[in-house]
Every structure is written in C-alpha cells, then in structure tokens.
C-alpha cells in the first residue's frame, strides 16, 4: 500500500469484487490473470487475420495510471482495453461495428469512449457493473447504495445535458517531449465535453444477434475535428504518441459552478504509454452482409451526392 491507499492492481480487484458481486470466483481470477499474450484482448477470435486489429490491441499491462492512484477513489469500471485505429475516415457507432462485436465488445455491459480524429479513432473500453441489464430498470437506492454507485446510476439515468456537465477528466503528464509539456494543463479535473470538443451519447440497449446476446453499451463520441485547436492537438498527439506517457482518470463530479455537493465517482483510469502509431492497425471496414469494400465505398459516395445505388 501507498499512503494508506491500495495500488491500482488491488484497486481494480476490489472494484470488481464490490461492483460485480454475482460473478464467480473463477471468473474473477480468469479476468485478473489474463494470459500474457492476450492481456489487452477482450475476446479475440482465432480466425482474425494477424494484420488487422483485435479488440484492445494496446498492451493493457502498460495501462495502469499509477500517477493518479493516490488522488482518486477506486475506479468503478475495470479497464477492458484501448484501441487506436488508423484510417482516412474515423468510425462512429463503434458499439455496433461487426468486427468489434465479433471480438467481444458486447460480451458484457461496457462503456466506450470514442475519440474521432482526422487520422482515425482512439477507443477506450471499460466494463460497466453487471447490474446494468436494461437502461430502463436502473433504480437508485440512496440508503443502501455506495456513493459511487448512486453517482453512476444518476449519471446513466439522466439526460445528455446532465452527463455533459459532470463528466470530467483528471490528466497527468508523466513523460513527454517539449511540445506536449508546453500544452500540459494544471493537474485538476476538467470538463470533457465542451464547445470545442462536442460529445454525443448513445445508450445502446441489449439485444439478440443470431445466437448471441449483446449486452447494453454506453457510448460517448468525442469529435476532435470540429475545432481548429482540437485538430492541432490531435495532430500533435499522433506525432508524439510514441514518446508520450500520460495518465487519465475519468470522473463523475458536480458542475464547476455548483455549490451543492452530490455523489461522485471515478469511472476508470488508463495510461497512454509510448504507443507506436506505426504499429496501430486499421479498423476493418463496416460492410453490409455480402458487400465488398468497393461496393461500400460506392454506397458512401452515392449518399454524399444524393444518388441512390441500385443493388
């Protein structure tokens, strides 16, 4: 322990035990003792080509945000993985992407934070508590629920405006080159969704797909392309990601101008640790059943010019 607080690995273990009581001990051990070769993979399939992505392709063993462990409460949502996908067109609606579904994204309740950039996607996946089964059945119980559970239930049940005001990021630059250090902000929580970084929330319900059940998924898309400053930040991140070590905690806290206190929570923590952008894969194309890549591109082009494609 450090200063009376458990280290991240123990924090994650305790968070899983407290927030997911209906899991068997065997399941907990399997999740905490991921194989070294697949530590960052949620549910990779053997028939996926090695040249394309697998869910959580960034090594999760290097993603513990140790610089923040003494500053935030235990995270509610264990980290599932991180992907950086390269491409000419950033993908939205990742929760329904066939490739990510195939690789286990919806195998359990999950929150996805999807950053859209000019050069691709940055996707962070974290596991929501298993009591999230249907979005309409989440009931707040202030007497019995811990503070962070109350905060998460209110957050999930509320509208987008409520979430936008309370979702914050606590960043910490651990190491980085001069241009990145020049941009380093003071270490304090900042609202994530702003006029310069608009966000879109989607609560994907659980559903059946063929013989598989897809669990609910809360997806946040952050568009880094609408503002010139954000586009510049995204370009710098791409250029210096291989030399960058940065921790981030995602928090639920009261709005900055609000005096009245309210329950708060740490949703999760992660670290970007010298990710080599040259090794990041492309996200396989989202194709309709039986569709080719050329056919998909033709369909997209026809939609842009308003000409329907006859199939």
Secondary structure, DSSP 8 states (H G I E B T S, - for coil): -BTTB--HHHHHHHHHHHH-TTS-HHHHHHHHT--GGGTT-SS--TTS-TTS--TT-S-GGG---GGGTTTS--BSS-EEEEEEEE-SS----GGG-HHHHHTTTTSS-EEEEEEEETTEEEEEEEE--TT-S-GGG----TTTS-HHHHHHHHHHHS-HHHHHHHEEEEEEEEE--HHHHHT---SSEEES--SSS-EEEEEE--EEETTEEE--EEEEEEETTSSHHHHHHHHHHHHHGGG-EEEEEEEE---TT--S----EEEEEEEEE---GGG--B------TT--HHHHHHHHHHHHHT-----
